[in-house]
Amino acid sequence: MHVVVLGAGYAGVTLVRKLERTLPKTAAITLVDKRETHLVQHLLHRAVRTPEIADQLCVPLDDCCERATVRHATVDAVEYDAGQVTLSDGTLEFDAGAVCLGAQTAYYGLPGLAEHGTPLKRPEDAEDIRKRFLELCETGGRVVIGGAGLSGIQVAGELAELANDERADDTVAVELIEQQPTVAPGFPAPFQDAIAEKLTERGISIKTDTTVKSATDGTLDVADSSSIPYDQLVWTGGITGPGALSNVRPQVRSTLRLGQRTFGVGDAVRVIDDNGTMAPATAQTAVRQAAIAAENIEALVRRDGGGFDPRLSRYVYDSLGWVATVGDGTVAQVGSNVLTGTPAKTLKATIGIQHLAGIGAVEEAIDFAQDTFGTES
Ligand SMILES: Cc1cc2nc3c(=O)[nH]c(=O)nc-3n(C[C@H](O)[C@H](O)[C@H](O)COP(=O)(O)OP(=O)(O)OC[C@H]3O[C@@H](n4cnc5c(N)ncnc54)[C@H](O)[C@@H]3O)c2cc1C
């Protein structure tokens, strides 16, 4: 019996760690990723202001696995029913598997956007954004961040703090633009309001109801025929499916089933639960879906040899709350309560530490805790 997990982000690594504990020892598990490290992506914006943190956010995949085999290769195509995956260096057959390949930045085919806008998905992107922004701090100018979802909000906050660190807050303008009427679209209204307040406190200007149509070197054209000048453009305006799935995020229902032998988990897919709710593309939902996928893969493995289709577990979207940072400020919504200040900051840091410790990255978790809370070893 061979189980493959494609992609080693939040969904893939969480899934592998659960399968390592629940599958019979006779089942072989392979984790495939094009990178050699798991990226703690939900804290990546912090590397823009604090580049030293990037090491703690990249955990070697071998450290995350106990008995799974790690294979470094790019996934080119997956056959969900036949149980075959085409890799950059060969093929793999599988009896049960999961597609956890995440998403990539969407440019929606808008002219000039991919050419001029820097995305924020990998540590290299954080490095590029930082480098260009430090130049801006020398000369003065305007950085525009397109898209005020979790990544856009959080990178805007880091850039505003970095301008402050560089004593350039008088000469550098940070502007966040969003197509929807509010920042943090899709999140509860009290959370949106608290985020907007923190952004404004840091001197970040917010332009909502602003739809980008195209970009040239130095100008964004927007839907009302006006234009927004910029010296640096960061693009966090949405996601699309991974290249291996032809840039599409296929829709799955609550069993997460993509095909006879294959499940889809995390940002790579659009999950609609039995209540008709579409799960947001977040680390939190990816981790929760991975728990359901682990149960369903185990059910397929234990049915090995045939028989009826097993009864599968069903994912229901639910959230304990949300936390986002705006530079040194943090906003958390827990139930109907909005928290800011130390309680919110502690919550955000604890989520990062828990994630690192939970995937076996104990040293990185300790370093991260020391950096965040300033404790000594
Ligand atoms: C700056 C930023 C801030 C964020 N903040 C938050 C937050 O505060 N809270 C929150 O919940 N979420 C946040 N998110 C979103 C969160 O990071 C994602 O939702 C989460 O990473 C999705 O997990 P995943 O496992 O589906 O995909 P990913 O974590 O993206 O993992 C996908 C994996 O697949 C691999 N892969 C992709 N294509 C291939 C291929 N063809 N072959 C082989 N391997 C491949 C990649 O290398 C990667 O390891 C943030 C995201 C960003 C960018």
The ligand as an SDF file (V2000), in Angstrom:
LIG
                    3D

 53 58  0  0  0  0  0  0  0  0999 V2000
    2.2410   36.9510    3.8120 C   0  0  0  0  0  0  0  0  0  0  0  0
    1.1580   35.9560    4.1610 C   0  0  0  0  0  0  0  0  0  0  0  0
    0.5020   36.0630    5.3870 C   0  0  0  0  0  0  0  0  0  0  0  0
   -0.4910   35.1500    5.7320 C   0  0  0  0  0  0  0  0  0  0  0  0
   -1.0920   35.2540    6.9480 N   0  0  0  0  0  0  0  0  0  0  0  0
   -1.9740   34.3060    7.3490 C   0  0  0  0  0  0  0  0  0  0  0  0
   -2.5320   34.3600    8.6620 C   0  0  0  0  0  0  0  0  0  0  0  0
   -2.2690   35.2760    9.4330 O   0  0  0  0  0  0  0  0  0  0  0  0
   -3.3820   33.3510    9.0270 N   0  0  0  0  0  0  0  0  0  0  0  0
   -3.6950   32.3010    8.1890 C   0  0  0  0  0  0  0  0  0  0  0  0
   -4.4340   31.3860    8.5990 O   0  0  0  0  0  0  0  0  0  0  0  0
   -3.2010   32.2500    6.9260 N   0  0  0  0  0  0  0  0  0  0  0  0
   -2.3510   33.2170    6.4850 C   0  0  0  0  0  0  0  0  0  0  0  0
   -1.8270   33.1780    5.2170 N   0  0  0  0  0  0  0  0  0  0  0  0
   -2.2990   32.1230    4.2720 C   0  0  0  0  0  0  0  0  0  0  0  0
   -1.5920   30.7880    4.4980 C   0  0  0  0  0  0  0  0  0  0  0  0
   -0.2010   30.9650    4.5130 O   0  0  0  0  0  0  0  0  0  0  0  0
   -2.0040   29.7870    3.4160 C   0  0  0  0  0  0  0  0  0  0  0  0
   -3.4050   29.7040    3.4150 O   0  0  0  0  0  0  0  0  0  0  0  0
   -1.3860   28.4200    3.6850 C   0  0  0  0  0  0  0  0  0  0  0  0
    0.0090   28.4830    3.4490 O   0  0  0  0  0  0  0  0  0  0  0  0
   -2.0120   27.3270    2.8160 C   0  0  0  0  0  0  0  0  0  0  0  0
   -1.4220   26.0960    3.1470 O   0  0  0  0  0  0  0  0  0  0  0  0
   -1.2660   24.9580    2.0400 P   0  0  0  0  0  0  0  0  0  0  0  0
   -0.6430   23.7770    2.7060 O   0  0  0  0  0  0  0  0  0  0  0  0
   -2.5420   24.7470    1.3190 O   0  0  0  0  0  0  0  0  0  0  0  0
   -0.2680   25.5640    0.9430 O   0  0  0  0  0  0  0  0  0  0  0  0
    1.2270   26.0690    1.1270 P   0  0  0  0  0  0  0  0  0  0  0  0
    1.5420   26.3730    2.5280 O   0  0  0  0  0  0  0  0  0  0  0  0
    1.4060   27.1480    0.1000 O   0  0  0  0  0  0  0  0  0  0  0  0
    2.0870   24.7830    0.6800 O   0  0  0  0  0  0  0  0  0  0  0  0
    2.1060   24.2900   -0.6330 C   0  0  0  0  0  0  0  0  0  0  0  0
    3.3560   23.4380   -0.8130 C   0  0  0  0  0  0  0  0  0  0  0  0
    3.3050   22.8180   -2.1230 O   0  0  0  0  0  0  0  0  0  0  0  0
    4.5860   22.9140   -2.7460 C   0  0  0  0  0  0  0  0  0  0  0  0
    4.3450   22.8950   -4.1970 N   0  0  0  0  0  0  0  0  0  0  0  0
    3.5940   23.7490   -4.9260 C   0  0  0  0  0  0  0  0  0  0  0  0
    3.5760   23.3810   -6.2280 N   0  0  0  0  0  0  0  0  0  0  0  0
    4.3570   22.2810   -6.3120 C   0  0  0  0  0  0  0  0  0  0  0  0
    4.7030   21.4050   -7.3910 C   0  0  0  0  0  0  0  0  0  0  0  0
    4.2470   21.5890   -8.6410 N   0  0  0  0  0  0  0  0  0  0  0  0
    5.5070   20.3620   -7.1250 N   0  0  0  0  0  0  0  0  0  0  0  0
    5.9630   20.1330   -5.8550 C   0  0  0  0  0  0  0  0  0  0  0  0
    5.6690   20.9080   -4.8070 N   0  0  0  0  0  0  0  0  0  0  0  0
    4.8630   21.9610   -5.0310 C   0  0  0  0  0  0  0  0  0  0  0  0
    5.1520   24.2470   -2.2350 C   0  0  0  0  0  0  0  0  0  0  0  0
    6.5650   24.2400   -2.3400 O   0  0  0  0  0  0  0  0  0  0  0  0
    4.6590   24.2400   -0.7740 C   0  0  0  0  0  0  0  0  0  0  0  0
    5.5730   23.6310    0.0900 O   0  0  0  0  0  0  0  0  0  0  0  0
   -0.8490   34.0930    4.8260 C   0  0  0  0  0  0  0  0  0  0  0  0
   -0.1920   33.9940    3.5860 C   0  0  0  0  0  0  0  0  0  0  0  0
    0.7930   34.9060    3.2500 C   0  0  0  0  0  0  0  0  0  0  0  0
    1.4950   34.7630    1.9160 C   0  0  0  0  0  0  0  0  0  0  0  0
  1  2  1  0
  2  3  1  0
  2 52  2  0
  3  4  2  0
  4  5  1  0
  4 50  1  0
  5  6  2  0
  6  7  1  0
  6 13  1  0
  7  8  2  0
  7  9  1  0
  9 10  1  0
 10 11  2  0
 10 12  1  0
 12 13  2  0
 13 14  1  0
 14 15  1  0
 14 50  1  0
 15 16  1  0
 16 17  1  0
 16 18  1  0
 18 19  1  0
 18 20  1  0
 20 21  1  0
 20 22  1  0
 22 23  1  0
 23 24  1  0
 24 25  2  0
 24 26  1  0
 24 27  1  0
 27 28  1  0
 28 29  2  0
 28 30  1  0
 28 31  1  0
 31 32  1  0
 32 33  1  0
 33 34  1  0
 33 48  1  0
 34 35  1  0
 35 36  1  0
 35 46  1  0
 36 37  1  0
 36 45  1  0
 37 38  2  0
 38 39  1  0
 39 40  1  0
 39 45  2  0
 40 41  1  0
 40 42  2  0
 42 43  1  0
 43 44  2  0
 44 45  1  0
 46 47  1  0
 46 48  1  0
 48 49  1  0
 50 51  2  0
 51 52  1  0
 52 53  1  0
M  END
$$$$
